[in-house]
């Protein structure tokens, strides 16, 4: 069964450094998403991406965040200057079409980001 | 605005007994509702979804949920708990009019007692 993959599984970085989290969505999917889950808290929506542009973003997704689909398979989340509070599990998801109706989102296993 | 409330942060049941995980939602439009499960160190897996068809939805691993519009609820149930059901469960809502955004509840951690 096709699945969403994410690399790395765990990333440790120093405050102020840039990180890029990588995701390979399911190949025929058209919508892509990033979520984060701070330890002990709920999963929070960050951004959705469709047709090579951001379709929606949350208030969390400020100027230090960016997303890109550099080729036909990868979907990346870049954090330009990491802060301690960026430490979280980051989940990538993809869906065949929009999240309403029959099109559920398929989630990757997550990347645990630790900012020291 | 849409929101979802999971009433219990932790639920403990004995193996072989019924499971009930509660979820209430708020939505301006016709919602789609989902339950996801997260096992330790694993990603989120879809258990089941409601998309305005049958109000009683059957999912994987023997779970089911009933959409009750009058109570704005979508509680998750299973007749008989198994040790492998121990995990975190998330109730999720998406508005039919907002195609690309889903909102997670805070999660309920299910503990199975031997």
Interface residues (C-beta under 8 A of the other chain):
Chain A: X4 X31 X33 X35 X41 X42 X43 X44 X45 X48 X50 X55 X56 X91 X93 X97 X98 X99 X100 X101 X102 X104 X105 X106 X107 X108 X109 X110
Chain B: X32 X34 X36 X42 X43 X44 X45 X46 X49 X51 X90 X94 X95 X96 X97 X98 X99 X100 X101 X102 X103 X104 X105 X106 X107
